[in-house]
Amino acid sequence: MRRAAGRREFLGMAALGAAGLTGCDTGSGDRPGKPAPAQASTAARPAPTGTHAENALPGNADWPVTKAGPRDAIEGFADRVSVLPGESFGLYVSTTAPAFRIRAYRMGWYGGARARLVWHSDALPGTRQQAPSVDPGTRMVRTGWKRTTTVDTRGWPEGCYLLRLDAEDGSGQRFVPVTVRSRTTAGRTVVVNAVTTWQAYNEWAGYNLYNGPSGGLATRSLQVTFDRPYAYDDGAGLFLVYEAPLIALAERLGLPLAYTTTVDLAADAALLHGATAVLSLGHDEYWSNEQRRHVEAARDAGTNLAVLGANCCFRRVRYEPSELGADRVVVCWKGAWKEDPGYRAGKAATTDFRSAPGADPESSLLGVIYDGYPVDAPYVVTSPGHWLFAGTGVKAGDSFPHLVGVEYDRVNTGFPTPRPIEIVAHSPVVCESRHSYADTAYWTTPGGAGIFASGTMRWVEALDANGIGGTRADHGMDAHAGDLVRRVTENVLTLFAAGPAGRVHPAVDNVAAVYGRG
């Protein structure tokens, strides 16, 4: 079990990396407390088709939150984690300002600007919403807020959005993330926003699935809801650190992309039918049984899978409804699973996938398995001739400081491990005095799918590493690490977008050669 306080520390450090990303008919309120519909802007451009066309449009480099202000200055949440293009969602905002505005930015490449403003509102009346309450049985935080306005997404292209809330008096800004998801994924590479993990770490009002007022597990929430803002300074959850750099790269490459969330993958068994690849981004820890089954079925049907982080598919959750809709509550009792009323009613235990009852270690899906936290270690290339390293110029033994961290995965045949599997980077680590390895691995299925696992949680963050000698914001990773990760990721995305990678590059097992045993 990882130390709760340490988890807060590492996420706080990771959040520093977001700084390196630097990157209308209007709604009007009738009277306080009555929802005010926000309609499409007459100035908004028609939604282009395709990633190339979308990113050819001018971007808006002024999208970041530059003045968060006090936490109560302004904050909010949406009542849907995702919508289909043209659907509406409710926005719940609390602010001390008399008025505020909404600006909806689609996140992508846009010539390096990283975002495009697709819609904005007129000034809307501001209201300070009621204080949250805490459920005595599960310690889940409830806001009880009233809907502030309704946002209509007509004309919005598919993609990942940050709605920026700007207090009119200049007291603060916050983001609200929303995904405009794709109706179909056939023939596309699927970007999956790991919203379940964002919510697991969301400590808004003092509680998440790790911590409560005591700062430890004893007072943690046993379930958390999407019906609350994100606590991190900018309100974007974990999106800017662990996901935005990869989305920018994929859109720069002009790949056919589809967009969805972990909640949607769980809800729709047919969602991945015909997809060329599925991308698990930098921190994708919390999965439901349904999501795992659907991803596994797609993989076995020939859909490639890229795990661009570590600690993926580690915690098992289930979804329950909230007052605002279905699948708005994330349930994860962890070690207290026997006390969960849902488990007692016959539902699966919400504990680690590798743990009883119903143990199913994540390695059977991914090839690698989570091995520990915290580490900070060099990334060591061991198979420079592998297609993954094409164009990098690396040699055996080349080392890239700080690229392995803060959590890591490895190949461990003590757990179910699909074969054949190739280890292409084998990096020594020391995790709380225990010597081990972080592995970058590639394996292939009989159906032709290729599975890539980076083995380090810093992989997506490293896409933005451009410094000389590194900076605190990117954990000390320098431009050499950034160049390596960018090229390897381009190789993965390009090959995986073309169809079943195993038919072009079948894996050649080397576990015995690397570990001295099979």
Sequence and secondary structure as in RCSB ss.txt:
>XXXX:A:sequence
MRRAAGRREFLGMAALGAAGLTGCDTGSGDRPGKPAPAQASTAARPAPTGTHAENALPGNADWPVTKAGPRDAIE
GFADRVSVLPGESFGLYVSTTAPAFRIRAYRMGWYGGARARLVWHSDALPGTRQQAPSVDPGTRMVRTGWKRTTT
VDTRGWPEGCYLLRLDAEDGSGQRFVPVTVRSRTTAGRTVVVNAVTTWQAYNEWAGYNLYNGPSGGLATRSLQVT
FDRPYAYDDGAGLFLVYEAPLIALAERLGLPLAYTTTVDLAADAALLHGATAVLSLGHDEYWSNEQRRHVEAARD
AGTNLAVLGANCCFRRVRYEPSELGADRVVVCWKGAWKEDPGYRAGKAATTDFRSAPGADPESSLLGVIYDGYPV
DAPYVVTSPGHWLFAGTGVKAGDSFPHLVGVEYDRVNTGFPTPRPIEIVAHSPVVCESRHSYADTAYWTTPGGAG
IFASGTMRWVEALDANGIGGTRADHGMDAHAGDLVRRVTENVLTLFAAGPAGRVHPAVDNVAAVYGRG
>XXXX:A:secstr
   HHHHHHHHHHHHGGGGGG        SSTTS EEE   TTS    SSHHHHHTS   TT S S   STTTEE
EEES SEE TT EEEEEEEESSSEEEEEEEEES GGGT EEEEEE   EE       EE TTT  EE      EE
EE TT  SEEEEEEEEETTSS EEEEEEEE  S  TTSEEEEE HHHHHHT  GGG  SS  TTSSGGG  SEEE
SSS   STTS TTHHHHTHHHHHHHHHTT  EEEEEHHHHHH TTTTTT SEEEE S   EEEHHHHHHHHHHHH
TT EEEE SSSTT EEEEEEEETTEEEEEEE  GGGGGG HHHHTT    SBTTSSSS   THHHHS EEEEEEE
EEEEEBS TTSGGGTTT   TT EEEEEEEEEEEE  TTS   SSEEEEEEEEEEETTEEEEEEEEEEE TT  E
EEE  BTTHHHHTT   SS  GGGTT  HHHHHHHHHHHHHHHHHHHTS GGGTS     HHHHHS  
